[in-house]
């Protein structure tokens, strides 16, 4: 089992978006998004939410996720 880190904050900063804007643009609940950003690593994620976030940033899921050993 691996852990992942989502690059949400980094990608949002590149676009000049707040986390609230990312939530609105992606359709992902703000609290879910915020919990993904606040944790250093995640061992479980909602893949449909991750897919929506990746689409919002126009990146692949692989580009959004960083594997943490």
N, C-alpha and C positions, 0 to 999 in steps of 0.2 A: 504494500500500500504506500502510495506517495502523497506528498503534501504539495499544494500549489499556492502561489501568491498571484493575485490578480493585479494587473498594472493599471487599474482604473484611475487612480489619482494622477499618475504620470501622463496618461493619455488625455485626461480631462484638462490638465494644465497646458498641454500642447495645443489643444483646441481653444483654450480660454474659457472653458465651461466650469460651472460649479457642479458639485455632486447633485444638487437638486435639478439642475438642467439635464444632467446625464440621466437621472431617473425619469424625468418627463419625456425626454427624447426616446428613451429605450422602452418605456412602459413597464420598467421594473420598479417595484415598490421602493421608496426612498430608504426605508429602514433596512431592507434587505441589502441594498447597495451599500449603505453606510456600514453595515456589519461586515461586508466583504472588505471594505477599505480599512476598517479599524483593526482587524486581526492581521497579525504578521503572516500567518500561514493558515490554510484551510485544509481540512481533510474531507469535507463533504461540501458540495455546492449543488445548486439547482441548475442543471445543465440548460434548461430552457431559458433561464435568466442570463446565464453566461453567454448563450448564443445571441440573445437580444442585445446585450451590452457590446459584444464583438461587432455585430452588425451596425450598431450606432456609431462606433468608432471607425467603421469600414476596415476592420482587421479580421484576420482569422482567429479562431479560438486559440490556436497555438501561439499566436502573437500576443494575445491578451493574457495568457497564462504563463507563469514562470515556475518551472519545477524546482522544488526545494528539497534537497536530500536530507 
